[in-house]
Amino acid sequence: MKDSLLMKEYLGSQIEDTRKLLDITQEKMAELLHISPRSYNALKHQQYGVSAATLLFFLQLLTDEQMVEFVRGFTHKSEDK
C-alpha cells in the first residue's frame, strides 16, 4: 500500500474514532479541523488528503497519551504493509 493511501486510511479512521469518542457531530469536527463538512466527509471516506494544518488541528484535540498512541499506531500499520 502506498504511504499516501495508508496515511489517508489511517487518518480518516483515527479522526472519525476521535470524533465519536468526543461525542461531537461531523459538522463540529469539521469546524475544529478548520475544514468544510464536505471535506470532512471526503476525509472520512479516504477521498481527501489531509493537509499539514488539518493534521495539526487534529493533534490539538488529543491528549499527550493519545498523540503517542496515534504515532505508534501509524508506525505499526506502516511496518505491517
Secondary structure, 3 states (H helix, E strand, C coil): CCHHHHHHHHHHHHHHHHHHHHCCCHHHHHHHHCCCHHHHHHHHCCCCCCCHHHHHHHHHCCCHHHHHHHHHHHHHHHHHC
